[in-house]
């Protein structure tokens, strides 16, 4: 990743044609060029899209869609996977860019797949956790292939309650109560 030192606004981010949501995030007013997903993370994200499309309308699933979150300065995150609500789908309809703006409803679920490295771990476990809670995202899943677990966070009274799922555990999602999925299914991307 590469960062610049000049602060940018949301308008700058939206106007930039060279840096798409899939390749850049705006973090506290600084561009962060995102490195491509490693192959394992990409396979897990695609697996989840295929699986979730069986229980959620496909029009509610997004990969590469940005979301404006709170920060010291303007911050736009690009989660690995996002599940929209009906209201958010309607708000995004007809927009020029696939980005959840501050005046739009929050997504129902955001999934981040942790890339190797301390910087990535800190961002997914710490910063994004507080940003997504402040934005009102009902569920946030942190899939960690290295540690072989999934942290499922459910928003209750403005704070996330944590459920750690390890190998052998079934994922228990308040949003998707009928989802029949284990940690191994996700990490190995198989049914």
ZIBELHU-V450612 format. One record per residue. RES is the residue in one letter. OMEGA is omega in whole degrees, -180 to 180 (none if undefined). Layout:
# ZIBELHU-V450612
res->RES omega->OMEGA
res->RES omega->OMEGA
This chain:
# ZIBELHU-V450612
res->X omega->-178
res->X omega->-180
res->X omega->174
res->X omega->-178
res->X omega->-178
res->X omega->179
res->X omega->179
res->X omega->179
res->X omega->175
res->X omega->178
res->X omega->177
res->X omega->-179
res->X omega->-178
res->X omega->-178
res->X omega->-175
res->X omega->-179
res->X omega->-177
res->X omega->-174
res->X omega->-179
res->X omega->179
res->X omega->-177
res->X omega->-176
res->X omega->-177
res->X omega->167
res->X omega->174
res->X omega->-175
res->X omega->-178
res->X omega->176
res->X omega->-180
res->X omega->174
res->X omega->170
res->X omega->177
res->X omega->-176
res->X omega->173
res->X omega->180
res->X omega->176
res->X omega->171
res->X omega->-172
res->X omega->-180
res->X omega->180
res->X omega->179
res->X omega->179
res->X omega->179
res->X omega->180
res->X omega->180
res->X omega->177
res->X omega->-180
res->X omega->178
res->X omega->179
res->X omega->-179
res->X omega->-179
res->X omega->179
res->X omega->177
res->X omega->-178
res->X omega->-179
res->X omega->176
res->X omega->-176
res->X omega->179
res->X omega->178
res->X omega->-178
res->X omega->-179
res->X omega->171
res->X omega->-178
res->X omega->177
res->X omega->180
res->X omega->176
res->X omega->176
res->X omega->179
res->X omega->180
res->X omega->179
res->X omega->178
res->X omega->172
res->X omega->-177
res->X omega->178
res->X omega->175
res->X omega->178
res->X omega->176
res->X omega->-178
res->X omega->177
res->X omega->-180
res->X omega->-180
res->X omega->174
res->X omega->-178
res->X omega->167
res->X omega->175
res->X omega->-178
res->X omega->180
res->X omega->176
res->X omega->179
res->X omega->-179
res->X omega->-179
res->X omega->-177
res->X omega->177
res->X omega->179
res->X omega->179
res->X omega->-179
res->X omega->179
res->X omega->-177
res->X omega->179
res->X omega->-177
res->X omega->-176
res->X omega->-178
res->X omega->179
res->X omega->176
res->X omega->178
res->X omega->173
res->X omega->177
res->X omega->-175
res->X omega->170
res->X omega->177
res->X omega->172
res->X omega->177
res->X omega->-172
res->X omega->174
res->X omega->179
res->X omega->176
res->X omega->-178
res->X omega->-179
res->X omega->179
res->X omega->180
res->X omega->-179
res->X omega->-179
res->X omega->-177
res->X omega->-177
res->X omega->-173
res->X omega->-172
res->X omega->-178
res->X omega->179
res->X omega->-179
res->X omega->179
res->X omega->-179
res->X omega->176
res->X omega->180
res->X omega->-180
res->X omega->177
res->X omega->179
res->X omega->-172
res->X omega->179
res->X omega->177
res->X omega->178
res->X omega->174
res->X omega->180
res->X omega->-175
res->X omega->-179
res->X omega->-179
res->X omega->-179
res->X omega->179
res->X omega->175
res->X omega->177
res->X omega->176
res->X omega->179
res->X omega->-179
res->X omega->179
res->X omega->-177
res->X omega->177
res->X omega->179
res->X omega->175
res->X omega->179
res->X omega->179
res->X omega->168
res->X omega->-171
res->X omega->172
res->X omega->-180
res->X omega->-180
res->X omega->-180
res->X omega->179
res->X omega->-178
res->X omega->-179
res->X omega->171
res->X omega->177
res->X omega->179
res->X omega->-176
res->X omega->174
res->X omega->180
res->X omega->-176
res->X omega->-173
res->X omega->-178
res->X omega->-180
res->X omega->-180
res->X omega->-171
res->X omega->176
res->X omega->177
res->X omega->180
res->X omega->178
res->X omega->-177
res->X omega->-175
res->X omega->179
res->X omega->180
res->X omega->178
res->X omega->177
res->X omega->none
